Amino acid sequence: MPLLLLFIAIPLIEIALFIQLGSILDLGWILLIVVLTAVLGTWLVRRQGRDVLMQVQRSFSDLNDPTEPLAHGAMILFSGALLLTPGFFTDAVGFLLLIPKVREAAFRWLRKRVVMQSNTSFSASGFSSTRPHPPKDVIDGEFTEVPPEPRRTKGPSGWTQD
C-alpha cells in the first residue's frame, strides 16, 4: 500500500512543482533546468559510481564485507534513474542520494530494518557452511581405465553409409 501511495503522490508533486515554477519561470528556462540536471546528474553518477565500484573491488580483494559499498552503488544507481526522470522533486531526491553522508544515513536506516542471516563463512580451504555437515560416505576401491571402443562407420540402424 505505501508503494502505491508513492506511485500516486510523486507524479502529483511533480505536476504541482511544474505548475508553480511555470508561473515564475518561462518554459524555456524550465526545460533548460531539467536538461542540465540530467546532464549534471549523469556526470556525477558516473564519477561516484566508478569510485564505489573500486570500493567494492577493494572489499572483495581484502575479503571484507561488501554490503555497504554495494548498497552505496545501488543508491547511486537509483539516484541516476531519478535524475534522468524529468521533474524537480525526483531531481532533488536524486541529488540528495549523491551526497555520501545521506547515503550513509540511508544505509544505517535500512540496516536497522533488514534482518540478514548468513550460513556461509570463508576459511583457508574456501567457502564452508557454518552448519555441521552430515558425515560423507567414503568408498575405497581400485579402478582400471578402459580405452574407448573405436567408432563404427556403419551403425546397426542403417542410417550411415560406407
Backbone as a chain_set.jsonl record, in Angstrom:
{"seq": "MPLLLLFIAIPLIEIALFIQLGSILDLGWILLIVVLTAVLGTWLVRRQGRDVLMQVQRSFSDLNDPTEPLAHGAMILFSGALLLTPGFFTDAVGFLLLIPKVREAAFRWLRKRVVMQSNTSFSASGFSSTRPHPPKDVIDGEFTEVPPEPRRTKGPSGWTQD", "coords": {"N": [[0.797, -1.198, 0.0], [1.937, 1.337, 0.816], [3.749, 1.691, -1.267], [2.084, 2.008, -3.482], [0.908, 4.442, -2.797], [3.154, 6.082, -3.057], [3.587, 5.907, -5.851], [1.392, 7.289, -6.707], [1.583, 9.76, -5.396], [4.08, 10.942, -6.094], [4.039, 11.671, -8.949], [1.978, 13.604, -8.732], [3.127, 15.512, -7.048], [5.248, 16.312, -8.703], [3.831, 17.446, -10.882], [2.55, 19.572, -9.57], [4.802, 21.07, -8.809], [5.855, 21.739, -11.341], [3.779, 23.366, -12.283], [3.807, 25.457, -10.382], [6.457, 26.483, -10.705], [6.236, 27.126, -13.372], [4.686, 29.37, -13.337], [6.441, 31.196, -12.421], [8.877, 31.011, -13.871], [9.924, 31.0, -17.328], [8.937, 28.724, -19.973], [11.114, 27.816, -21.495], [13.299, 28.167, -19.732], [12.625, 26.351, -17.728], [12.721, 23.903, -19.119], [15.442, 23.954, -19.794], [16.61, 23.801, -17.249], [15.737, 21.234, -16.474], [17.049, 19.632, -18.38], [19.744, 20.297, -17.866], [20.041, 19.398, -15.199], [19.776, 16.678, -15.641], [22.037, 16.145, -17.224], [24.164, 16.995, -15.547], [23.641, 15.32, -13.366], [24.057, 12.792, -14.55], [26.804, 12.917, -15.066], [27.805, 13.133, -12.425], [26.86, 10.726, -11.336], [28.243, 8.818, -12.862], [30.882, 9.402, -12.084], [30.859, 9.035, -9.234], [29.899, 6.449, -9.19], [32.002, 5.012, -10.336], [33.937, 5.338, -8.343], [32.708, 3.976, -6.204], [32.556, 1.428, -7.291], [35.258, 0.757, -7.329], [35.641, 0.646, -4.564], [34.044, -1.564, -3.931], [35.404, -3.593, -5.317], [37.819, -3.469, -3.919], [36.967, -4.25, -1.382], [36.23, -6.89, -1.898], [38.734, -7.956, -2.654], [40.169, -7.619, -0.31], [38.813, -9.305, 1.309], [36.723, -8.298, 2.834], [33.509, -7.322, 4.2], [31.267, -6.682, 1.667], [28.866, -5.335, 1.79], [28.112, -2.641, 2.47], [29.471, -0.962, 0.461], [28.189, -2.06, -1.803], [25.53, -1.39, -1.299], [25.746, 1.383, -1.39], [26.404, 1.64, -4.078], [24.019, 0.718, -5.238], [22.276, 2.711, -4.364], [23.364, 4.919, -5.676], [22.925, 4.165, -8.306], [20.122, 4.183, -8.284], [19.737, 6.899, -7.766], [20.692, 7.928, -10.164], [18.7, 7.05, -11.924], [16.574, 8.527, -10.92], [17.495, 11.118, -11.46], [17.517, 11.173, -14.211], [14.861, 11.058, -14.745], [12.402, 13.294, -15.71], [11.735, 16.072, -13.734], [11.362, 18.061, -10.777], [11.193, 17.308, -8.086], [12.029, 14.607, -8.127], [14.601, 15.051, -9.069], [15.684, 16.468, -6.911], [15.64, 14.507, -4.861], [17.295, 12.64, -6.101], [19.747, 14.074, -6.288], [20.203, 14.375, -3.556], [20.724, 11.712, -2.833], [23.203, 11.42, -3.931], [24.936, 12.521, -2.174], [27.398, 11.518, 0.018], [27.1, 11.361, 2.894], [24.335, 11.365, 3.225], [23.695, 8.99, 1.944], [25.0, 7.227, 3.685], [23.48, 7.592, 6.019], [21.006, 6.678, 5.071], [21.715, 4.04, 4.577], [22.291, 3.127, 7.179], [19.713, 3.377, 8.275], [18.302, 1.546, 6.675], [19.691, -0.782, 7.338], [18.918, -1.226, 9.963], [16.305, -1.989, 9.571], [16.34, -4.254, 7.987], [16.743, -7.681, 8.297], [19.361, -9.814, 8.236], [20.598, -13.031, 7.47], [23.265, -15.269, 7.594], [24.749, -18.155, 6.301], [27.159, -19.026, 5.517], [30.725, -19.104, 5.601], [34.083, -17.916, 5.221], [36.947, -19.769, 4.854], [40.339, -20.961, 5.089], [40.39, -23.051, 3.32], [38.385, -22.455, 1.586], [34.941, -21.561, 0.792], [32.695, -22.449, 3.325], [30.042, -24.04, 5.043], [28.447, -22.843, 8.002], [26.827, -24.476, 9.348], [26.729, -27.797, 10.69], [27.961, -30.395, 8.65], [26.444, -33.35, 7.334], [27.863, -36.597, 7.907], [30.016, -37.786, 5.349], [29.834, -40.508, 3.067], [32.494, -42.659, 2.477], [33.952, -44.412, -0.054], [36.181, -46.892, -0.604], [38.331, -48.051, -3.109], [39.601, -49.694, -6.132], [40.521, -48.883, -9.488], [40.416, -49.441, -13.002], [41.412, -48.077, -16.018], [39.535, -48.096, -18.891], [40.052, -48.366, -22.324], [38.376, -46.389, -24.835], [35.933, -47.74, -27.109], [36.532, -48.274, -30.62], [34.965, -46.152, -33.056], [32.14, -47.09, -34.879], [31.667, -47.27, -38.381], [29.451, -47.919, -39.766], [26.318, -48.0, -38.63], [24.056, -50.041, -36.679], [21.504, -49.292, -37.32], [21.285, -48.62, -39.961], [21.318, -46.1, -40.99], [23.699, -44.817, -41.537], [26.251, -44.657, -44.07], [28.665, -46.546, -46.075]], "CA": [[0.0, 0.0, 0.0], [2.763, 2.546, 0.788], [4.342, 1.845, -2.596], [1.031, 2.558, -4.332], [0.797, 5.858, -2.465], [4.295, 6.765, -3.672], [3.352, 5.993, -7.291], [0.367, 8.305, -6.935], [1.994, 11.055, -4.85], [5.234, 11.547, -6.773], [3.629, 12.456, -10.128], [1.205, 14.773, -8.319], [4.1, 16.501, -6.56], [5.961, 16.831, -9.872], [2.915, 18.32, -11.63], [2.369, 20.801, -8.787], [6.035, 21.861, -8.907], [5.937, 22.302, -12.686], [2.799, 24.461, -12.375], [4.302, 26.562, -9.575], [7.617, 27.083, -11.353], [5.791, 27.671, -14.644], [4.158, 30.721, -13.121], [7.576, 32.069, -12.103], [9.869, 30.951, -14.947], [9.464, 30.728, -18.683], [9.034, 27.308, -20.348], [12.489, 27.545, -21.936], [14.159, 28.019, -18.553], [12.27, 25.096, -17.052], [13.292, 22.805, -19.911], [16.895, 24.021, -19.649], [16.942, 23.281, -15.912], [15.512, 19.784, -16.481], [18.115, 19.01, -19.169], [21.01, 20.48, -17.156], [20.105, 18.49, -14.045], [20.008, 15.319, -16.143], [23.441, 16.054, -17.664], [24.999, 17.068, -14.345], [23.411, 14.09, -12.603], [24.73, 11.679, -15.233], [28.239, 13.055, -14.834], [28.077, 12.807, -11.02], [26.605, 9.298, -11.125], [29.374, 8.08, -13.442], [32.073, 9.626, -11.262], [30.714, 8.373, -7.942], [29.754, 5.016, -9.441], [33.349, 4.469, -10.544], [34.584, 5.281, -7.023], [32.083, 2.914, -5.415], [32.968, 0.164, -7.896], [36.608, 0.473, -6.817], [35.495, 0.232, -3.161], [33.522, -2.938, -3.928], [36.505, -4.472, -5.714], [38.783, -3.493, -2.826], [36.424, -5.05, -0.28], [36.34, -8.294, -2.29], [40.127, -8.396, -2.636], [40.602, -7.66, 1.09], [37.91, -10.242, 1.981], [35.855, -7.558, 3.764], [32.083, -7.36, 3.897], [30.985, -5.697, 0.619], [27.473, -4.909, 1.876], [27.954, -1.19, 2.428], [29.75, -0.417, -0.872], [27.15, -2.487, -2.741], [24.346, -0.577, -1.027], [26.029, 2.709, -1.934], [26.283, 1.523, -5.527], [22.599, 0.625, -5.581], [21.667, 4.029, -4.167], [23.846, 5.789, -6.752], [22.184, 3.757, -9.499], [18.763, 4.689, -8.113], [19.767, 8.353, -7.934], [20.817, 8.18, -11.593], [17.376, 6.884, -12.526], [15.765, 9.679, -10.512], [17.971, 12.325, -12.134], [17.125, 11.109, -15.624], [13.421, 11.248, -14.802], [12.143, 14.729, -15.674], [10.978, 16.554, -12.589], [12.177, 18.749, -9.785], [11.209, 16.51, -6.853], [12.906, 13.442, -8.334], [15.971, 15.561, -9.146], [16.134, 16.796, -5.551], [15.929, 13.242, -4.162], [18.456, 12.063, -6.772], [20.951, 14.783, -5.851], [20.435, 14.036, -2.144], [21.343, 10.381, -2.751], [24.6, 11.504, -4.363], [25.735, 13.0, -1.051], [27.791, 10.316, 0.778], [26.533, 11.331, 4.26], [22.922, 10.991, 3.106], [23.684, 7.544, 1.654], [25.365, 6.508, 4.913], [22.305, 7.631, 6.906], [20.003, 5.775, 4.49], [22.197, 2.672, 4.782], [22.07, 2.784, 8.592], [18.275, 3.216, 8.462], [17.93, 0.272, 6.052], [20.318, -1.882, 8.075], [18.089, -1.485, 11.15], [15.032, -2.569, 9.159], [16.537, -5.51, 7.267], [17.388, -8.718, 9.082], [20.109, -10.686, 7.327], [21.159, -14.23, 8.059], [24.287, -15.844, 6.733], [25.09, -19.524, 6.656], [28.449, -19.39, 4.949], [31.891, -18.372, 6.074], [35.24, -18.15, 4.381], [38.082, -20.323, 5.577], [41.521, -21.104, 4.233], [40.122, -24.039, 2.273], [37.327, -21.959, 0.706], [33.668, -21.309, 1.443], [32.147, -23.607, 4.027], [28.828, -23.713, 5.768], [28.621, -22.823, 9.45], [26.044, -25.586, 9.881], [27.501, -29.037, 10.56], [27.63, -31.244, 7.513], [26.284, -34.763, 7.67], [29.072, -37.339, 7.516], [30.008, -38.264, 3.97], [30.26, -41.89, 2.903], [33.727, -42.81, 1.717], [34.07, -45.749, -0.638], [37.548, -47.145, -1.01], [38.36, -49.056, -4.165], [40.6, -49.547, -7.182], [39.89, -48.779, -10.788], [41.23, -49.65, -14.197], [40.893, -47.269, -17.111], [39.212, -48.891, -20.066], [40.099, -47.493, -23.503], [37.087, -46.347, -25.526], [35.832, -48.579, -28.303], [36.598, -47.491, -31.858], [33.645, -45.825, -33.583], [31.715, -47.845, -36.054], [31.316, -46.409, -39.513], [28.108, -48.266, -40.199], [25.552, -48.339, -37.448], [23.069, -51.119, -36.851], [20.222, -48.774, -37.767], [21.289, -48.494, -41.401], [21.297, -44.683, -41.387], [25.005, -44.378, -42.036], [26.694, -45.378, -45.261], [30.091, -46.887, -46.113]], "C": [[0.849, 1.275, 0.0], [3.41, 2.777, -0.585], [3.329, 2.428, -3.581], [0.855, 4.053, -4.073], [1.95, 6.668, -3.056], [4.09, 6.949, -5.173], [2.273, 7.016, -7.635], [0.877, 9.688, -6.525], [3.111, 11.714, -5.651], [4.829, 12.269, -8.057], [2.807, 13.695, -9.773], [2.118, 15.887, -7.806], [4.832, 17.144, -7.736], [5.084, 17.801, -10.668], [2.725, 19.64, -10.889], [3.619, 21.68, -8.869], [6.19, 22.482, -10.29], [4.968, 23.481, -12.839], [3.295, 25.685, -11.6], [5.489, 27.261, -10.239], [7.265, 27.662, -12.713], [5.216, 29.055, -14.508], [5.28, 31.713, -12.825], [8.538, 32.166, -13.289], [9.196, 30.687, -16.29], [9.661, 29.245, -18.994], [10.455, 26.931, -20.769], [13.439, 27.343, -20.777], [13.882, 26.708, -17.826], [12.859, 23.903, -17.802], [14.807, 22.78, -19.807], [17.332, 23.452, -18.3], [16.802, 21.759, -15.887], [16.644, 19.077, -17.234], [19.453, 19.13, -18.446], [21.122, 19.573, -15.934], [20.34, 17.053, -14.495], [21.464, 15.146, -16.557], [24.375, 16.063, -16.465], [24.859, 15.797, -13.507], [24.095, 12.891, -13.225], [26.229, 11.729, -14.996], [28.597, 12.662, -13.398], [27.885, 11.319, -10.739], [27.756, 8.472, -11.679], [30.607, 8.194, -12.557], [31.977, 8.879, -9.938], [30.553, 6.864, -8.111], [31.087, 4.336, -9.64], [34.073, 4.329, -9.206], [34.025, 4.14, -6.179], [32.453, 1.544, -5.976], [34.371, -0.217, -7.433], [36.552, 0.045, -5.354], [34.976, -1.198, -3.058], [34.634, -3.913, -4.288], [37.538, -4.587, -4.603], [38.264, -4.342, -1.667], [36.452, -6.539, -0.615], [37.787, -8.775, -2.206], [40.674, -8.476, -1.213], [39.771, -8.622, 1.932], [37.107, -9.561, 3.087], [34.412, -7.702, 3.319], [31.757, -6.29, 2.855], [29.583, -5.102, 0.697], [27.326, -3.396, 1.732], [28.328, -0.603, 1.066], [28.716, -0.838, -1.916], [25.87, -1.68, -2.552], [24.539, 0.842, -1.553], [25.91, 2.693, -3.457], [24.84, 1.45, -5.977], [21.913, 1.977, -5.42], [22.118, 5.018, -5.238], [23.124, 5.449, -8.051], [20.739, 4.282, -9.443], [18.72, 6.206, -8.287], [19.941, 8.718, -9.404], [19.479, 8.044, -12.304], [16.474, 8.065, -12.16], [16.181, 10.949, -11.246], [17.639, 12.324, -13.62], [15.627, 11.253, -15.814], [13.134, 12.746, -14.739], [11.272, 15.115, -14.485], [11.897, 17.158, -11.56], [12.266, 17.962, -8.478], [12.142, 15.316, -7.003], [14.361, 13.875, -8.471], [16.517, 15.874, -7.758], [16.488, 15.53, -4.777], [17.163, 12.58, -4.776], [19.749, 12.731, -6.353], [21.243, 14.518, -4.375], [21.121, 12.685, -2.004], [22.784, 10.371, -3.256], [25.514, 12.052, -3.278], [26.089, 11.792, -0.178], [27.197, 10.239, 2.178], [25.054, 10.94, 4.238], [22.812, 9.496, 2.819], [24.037, 6.741, 2.888], [24.185, 6.478, 5.885], [21.219, 6.695, 6.384], [20.412, 4.326, 4.688], [21.99, 2.239, 6.227], [20.585, 2.546, 8.865], [17.818, 1.877, 7.872], [18.482, -0.922, 6.819], [19.515, -2.228, 9.329], [16.816, -2.232, 10.778], [15.169, -3.94, 8.503], [17.288, -6.485, 8.164], [18.056, -9.674, 8.106], [20.647, -11.87, 8.11], [22.152, -14.81, 7.073], [24.621, -17.242, 7.221], [26.422, -19.952, 6.087], [29.54, -18.55, 5.573], [33.057, -18.719, 5.168], [36.364, -18.666, 5.253], [39.235, -20.47, 4.604], [41.271, -22.086, 3.097], [39.025, -23.591, 1.314], [36.06, -21.705, 1.491], [33.178, -22.586, 2.113], [30.934, -23.149, 4.819], [29.111, -23.724, 7.256], [27.782, -23.905, 10.111], [26.867, -26.862, 9.749], [27.005, -29.858, 9.37], [27.353, -32.664, 7.996], [27.534, -35.521, 7.23], [28.926, -37.88, 6.098], [30.476, -39.721, 3.942], [31.51, -41.93, 2.04], [33.791, -44.243, 1.227], [35.491, -45.908, -1.145], [37.534, -48.222, -2.082], [39.475, -48.786, -5.148], [39.872, -49.454, -8.511], [40.915, -49.066, -11.871], [40.606, -48.853, -15.318], [40.73, -48.143, -18.334], [39.265, -47.965, -21.279], [38.747, -47.505, -24.216], [37.113, -47.229, -26.77], [35.957, -47.705, -29.538], [35.186, -47.281, -32.4], [33.347, -46.672, -34.804], [31.352, -46.884, -37.169], [29.914, -46.707, -39.999], [27.346, -48.752, -38.978], [24.541, -49.424, -37.73], [21.728, -50.591, -37.361], [20.136, -48.637, -39.283], [21.266, -47.065, -41.873], [22.638, -44.205, -41.933], [25.399, -45.229, -43.227], [28.187, -45.65, -45.183], [30.921, -45.708, -46.551]], "O": [[0.532, 2.212, -0.733], [3.594, 3.918, -1.007], [3.686, 3.253, -4.422], [0.674, 4.835, -5.006], [1.756, 7.798, -3.503], [4.381, 8.015, -5.713], [2.254, 7.547, -8.745], [0.634, 10.672, -7.223], [3.084, 12.926, -5.862], [5.249, 13.41, -8.246], [2.924, 14.724, -10.438], [1.9, 17.062, -8.1], [5.018, 18.361, -7.772], [5.551, 18.862, -11.081], [2.738, 20.705, -11.505], [3.509, 22.901, -8.985], [6.612, 23.633, -10.403], [5.311, 24.485, -13.463], [3.216, 26.811, -12.092], [5.522, 28.489, -10.323], [7.924, 28.596, -13.17], [5.249, 29.84, -15.456], [5.098, 32.923, -12.959], [8.962, 33.258, -13.668], [8.061, 30.218, -16.363], [10.468, 28.581, -18.344], [10.938, 25.849, -20.434], [14.291, 26.456, -20.817], [14.807, 26.039, -17.365], [13.429, 23.0, -17.19], [15.404, 21.705, -19.738], [18.31, 22.708, -18.222], [17.661, 21.069, -15.336], [17.142, 18.045, -16.783], [20.221, 18.169, -18.413], [22.196, 19.035, -15.666], [21.024, 16.292, -13.811], [22.067, 14.11, -16.273], [25.278, 15.231, -16.374], [25.848, 15.268, -13.001], [24.656, 12.058, -12.513], [26.856, 10.698, -14.752], [29.572, 11.945, -13.174], [28.657, 10.721, -9.99], [28.201, 7.522, -11.034], [31.294, 7.204, -12.308], [32.906, 8.167, -9.559], [31.016, 6.09, -7.274], [31.295, 3.215, -9.175], [34.743, 3.326, -8.961], [34.776, 3.424, -5.517], [32.644, 0.597, -5.213], [34.641, -1.39, -7.172], [37.321, -0.82, -4.935], [35.417, -1.958, -2.196], [34.791, -4.946, -3.637], [38.077, -5.667, -4.362], [39.032, -5.072, -1.04], [36.67, -7.368, 0.269], [38.042, -9.884, -1.736], [41.544, -9.3, -0.93], [39.997, -8.744, 3.136], [36.842, -10.151, 4.134], [34.13, -8.146, 2.207], [31.949, -5.104, 3.122], [29.151, -4.429, -0.239], [26.499, -2.926, 0.95], [27.558, 0.202, 0.542], [28.397, -0.062, -2.817], [25.203, -1.327, -3.524], [23.609, 1.437, -2.098], [25.375, 3.629, -4.052], [24.471, 2.05, -6.986], [21.07, 2.35, -6.236], [21.334, 5.866, -5.663], [22.754, 6.345, -8.81], [20.209, 4.766, -10.444], [17.783, 6.739, -8.881], [19.39, 9.723, -9.852], [19.161, 8.838, -13.189], [15.702, 8.544, -12.991], [15.334, 11.763, -11.615], [17.496, 13.391, -14.219], [15.165, 11.54, -16.918], [13.578, 13.411, -13.803], [10.203, 14.544, -14.27], [13.074, 16.808, -11.48], [13.316, 17.954, -7.834], [12.951, 15.04, -6.118], [15.262, 13.156, -8.041], [17.676, 15.582, -7.461], [17.521, 15.481, -4.109], [17.987, 12.02, -4.054], [20.743, 12.054, -6.089], [22.407, 14.443, -3.982], [21.999, 12.519, -1.157], [23.509, 9.403, -3.026], [26.734, 12.051, -3.438], [25.192, 11.108, 0.316], [26.822, 9.153, 2.618], [24.582, 10.253, 5.144], [21.951, 8.813, 3.374], [23.449, 5.686, 3.128], [23.921, 5.448, 6.505], [20.579, 5.994, 7.167], [19.563, 3.47, 4.94], [21.562, 1.113, 6.481], [20.229, 1.623, 9.598], [17.038, 1.158, 8.496], [17.818, -1.953, 6.936], [19.44, -3.395, 9.714], [16.301, -3.018, 11.572], [14.206, -4.706, 8.469], [18.335, -6.155, 8.719], [17.397, -10.269, 7.253], [21.089, -11.737, 9.251], [21.907, -14.838, 5.867], [24.757, -17.474, 8.422], [26.78, -21.127, 6.167], [29.305, -17.426, 6.017], [33.013, -19.706, 4.435], [36.694, -18.064, 6.275], [39.109, -20.136, 3.426], [41.872, -21.967, 2.029], [38.757, -24.275, 0.326], [36.091, -21.638, 2.72], [33.244, -23.67, 1.532], [30.837, -21.986, 5.211], [29.922, -24.521, 7.73], [27.983, -24.225, 11.282], [27.629, -27.002, 8.792], [25.806, -29.989, 9.129], [27.963, -33.124, 8.961], [28.194, -35.117, 6.273], [27.865, -38.363, 5.701], [31.378, -40.116, 4.679], [31.564, -41.296, 0.986], [33.695, -45.181, 2.019], [35.947, -45.155, -2.006], [36.798, -49.203, -1.967], [40.203, -47.799, -5.034], [38.731, -49.9, -8.635], [42.122, -48.944, -11.664], [39.4, -48.94, -15.548], [41.655, -48.837, -18.756], [38.623, -46.914, -21.291], [38.049, -48.519, -24.203], [38.155, -47.436, -27.392], [35.549, -46.543, -29.528], [34.315, -48.133, -32.224], [34.213, -46.923, -35.642], [30.795, -45.814, -36.924], [29.259, -45.842, -40.58], [27.682, -49.772, -38.377], [24.21, -49.695, -38.885], [20.891, -51.383, -37.796], [19.04, -48.547, -39.835], [21.198, -46.834, -43.08], [22.677, -43.263, -42.724], [24.949, -46.364, -43.379], [28.893, -45.078, -44.353], [32.144, -45.813, -46.64]]}, "num_chains": 1, "name": "protein.A"}
